[in-house]
């Protein structure tokens, strides 16, 4: 068997594997060659799919909130606010008489 024949057989086998995976996933090709997700033939109902979509949307919203919480504390503006707050608190702890310089 020549090397070109081996390449051809290998290409046909890989093409067959790809097509079987597409078929299992429900991907179909229309008359224009465009691939799209076809109707699923498993036992999931439309109500279950809609419930899963709603849950996914809710989880995406939760992730957005968590990302905002995680990144807001580490922004430059948040650090500046924390520095100013710490400075104000430090000044509150110092009595008014000791604010004056000791040589005056």
N, C-alpha and C positions, 0 to 999 in steps of 0.2 A: 504494500500500500504506500503510495507516495505521500509526501508531506502535504501537498495540496488536498488530497483526499481526506487526510486526517483533519485538516483545518475545516473542510466542508462538513464532515460528520460532526465535529465538535460544535460548529456553528448551528447546525440543525438541532442538536441535542439541547443547547442553551436556549435557542428560540422556543423549543417545546416546553422547557421548564418555565420560562417567562410567561408563555401563554397560559399554562395551567395555573400559575399563581394569579394571573389576572382574572381568569375564569372563577377561581375560588373567591376572589375579592369582589366579584360582581362588576368588574370593569368591562364595558362593552364599547364597540367602535361603531359610529354611525356611518351613513353612506358617504360622508365627506372625509372620513378618516379621523374624525375627532373622537377622542376617548372620553367617556363619561361614566359615572357610577350608575349602574342599572338597578333595577328593582331587586331587593334582597329576597331570597326565597326561604330564608329560615323562619322560625316560629315567632319572631318578634312582632308585636303588634304596633300600630301607629301610636297608640297611647303610651306604650313603653318608650318609644323613640322620642316622643314629645317630652315625656318626663325626664329622660336623660338629657335632652337639650336644655331644659329649664335648669336642671341641676348643674350642668356645665356652665351656663351663664352665671349662676349664683357663685360658683367656685371662682370664676374669672374675676367677679367683682371683689370677692374676698382677697384674692391674690393682689389685686390693685391696691386695696387698703393696706395690706401687709407690706407691700413694696414702698408705699408712701411713708408708713411708720418707720420702716428700716432706714430709708434714705433721708428723711427730714432731720433726724438727730445728727446726721453727719455732714450736713451742708455747711457751707461757709457762713451763711447767715445765722444758722442755729448756733454755731460755735461762737460767733460774735455776740449773740444775745446771751449765751451762757457766761461769756467773759464779763460782759457788762453787769449781769446779775450778781456774779461773784464779787466784782469790784464794789458794787453798791452795798452788798451784805458785809463786806470787809470794812467799809467806811462806817456803817451803822454800829459796828462793834467797838469803834474807837470813840472814847469820850471827847466832847467838844474842846476841853481844856488842853488835851494832849495833841490836838491838831496843829496848834501853834508851834513854831520852831523854837527850840530851847535857847536861844541866845538873845531873844528879844524881850 
